[in-house]
Amino acid sequence: MEFREVIERRRSIRKYGPDPVPEEKLRRLYEALQLAPSGGNKEEYAFVFVTDAEKRRRIAEEAGHQDFIGQAPVLMLAVCEPGREFDVAIAVDHMVLAAADEGLGTCWVGWFEREPVRQALGIPERKAVPIMVTIGYADEAPECRSRKPLDELIMLNEYRPPGS
Ligand SMILES: Cc1cc2nc3c(=O)[nH]c(=O)nc-3n(C[C@H](O)[C@H](O)[C@H](O)COP(=O)(O)O)c2cc1C
């Protein structure tokens, strides 16, 4: 896909088909994470891909508040040094766009319990677990959700308070 098309076609997917994600597609997601920029090129993060059915079930049941987490064939949990969440967001967005390019659906998930995830994956207490992403083949085709108009979003040369 053209880069522009990838950006325009990505959606948050909350309904997944049962097919597993082939290893070569996962590999391209890993490489997108690897190529992302980070402050000082420190790369103070790691990304745990969970394909094991029992671990996914455990995370969905004990940590997730939303049923689609249990449906996705792959869960990705980002782990970082506290304060490196900005870097994680950039890397994860690279991955999410690469997934769209591979014909895969994803959803960022910030609403989950951290402790059961730490337990299930062996993540130490001192590390942050800022985000989970569900990955799989979409079984829905949502419309684009509405966005602010450009004249509210973009400001030229100075900040304009809302409503002015
Ligand atoms: C940091 C972040 C956290 C999010 N957490 C959740 C979540 O916990 N559950 C969920 O269903 N969607 C979550 N989303 C998805 C947003 O709801 C979604 O991106 C937004 O509604 C726009 O829809 P779109 O992604 O289809 O364009 C999250 C998105 C981001 C960027």
The ligand as a Tripos MOL2 file, in Angstrom:
@<TRIPOS>MOLECULE
LIG
   31    33     1     0     0
SMALL
NO_CHARGES

@<TRIPOS>ATOM
      1 C1         -3.1010    5.3530   23.8490 C.3       1 LIG1
      2 C2         -4.3870    4.7130   23.3700 C.ar      1 LIG1
      3 C3         -5.1020    3.9040   24.2350 C.ar      1 LIG1
      4 C4         -6.2650    3.2680   23.7850 C.ar      1 LIG1
      5 N1         -6.9220    2.4050   24.6290 N.ar      1 LIG1
      6 C5         -8.0110    1.7490   24.1850 C.ar      1 LIG1
      7 C6         -8.6600    0.7860   25.0350 C.ar      1 LIG1
      8 O1         -8.2730    0.5380   26.1760 O.2       1 LIG1
      9 N2         -9.7320    0.1370   24.5320 N.ar      1 LIG1
     10 C7        -10.1970    0.3580   23.2480 C.ar      1 LIG1
     11 O2        -11.1650   -0.2880   22.8560 O.2       1 LIG1
     12 N3         -9.6060    1.2560   22.4340 N.ar      1 LIG1
     13 C8         -8.5260    1.9510   22.8680 C.ar      1 LIG1
     14 N4         -7.8770    2.8410   22.0350 N.ar      1 LIG1
     15 C9         -8.3630    3.0500   20.6430 C.3       1 LIG1
     16 C10        -9.0670    4.3980   20.4890 C.3       1 LIG1
     17 O3        -10.3300    4.3130   21.0780 O.3       1 LIG1
     18 C11        -9.1630    4.6990   18.9700 C.3       1 LIG1
     19 O4         -7.8670    4.8620   18.4390 O.3       1 LIG1
     20 C12        -9.9740    5.9700   18.6950 C.3       1 LIG1
     21 O5        -11.3150    5.7900   19.0970 O.3       1 LIG1
     22 C13        -9.9590    6.3400   17.2000 C.3       1 LIG1
     23 O6        -10.4360    5.2660   16.4150 O.3       1 LIG1
     24 P1         -9.5420    4.6410   15.2680 P.3       1 LIG1
     25 O7         -8.3100    4.0840   15.9310 O.co2     1 LIG1
     26 O8        -10.3790    3.5320   14.6430 O.co2     1 LIG1
     27 O9         -9.1900    5.7110   14.2920 O.co2     1 LIG1
     28 C14        -6.7330    3.4850   22.4580 C.ar      1 LIG1
     29 C15        -5.9810    4.3010   21.5950 C.ar      1 LIG1
     30 C16        -4.8190    4.8960   22.0310 C.ar      1 LIG1
     31 C17        -4.0190    5.7370   21.0660 C.3       1 LIG1
@<TRIPOS>BOND
     1     1     2 1
     2     2     3 ar
     3     2    30 ar
     4     3     4 ar
     5     4     5 ar
     6     4    28 ar
     7     5     6 ar
     8     6     7 ar
     9     6    13 1
    10     7     8 2
    11     7     9 ar
    12     9    10 ar
    13    10    11 2
    14    10    12 ar
    15    12    13 ar
    16    13    14 ar
    17    14    15 1
    18    14    28 ar
    19    15    16 1
    20    16    17 1
    21    16    18 1
    22    18    19 1
    23    18    20 1
    24    20    21 1
    25    20    22 1
    26    22    23 1
    27    23    24 1
    28    24    25 2
    29    24    26 1
    30    24    27 1
    31    28    29 ar
    32    29    30 ar
    33    30    31 1
@<TRIPOS>SUBSTRUCTURE
     1 LIG1         1 GROUP 0 **** ****
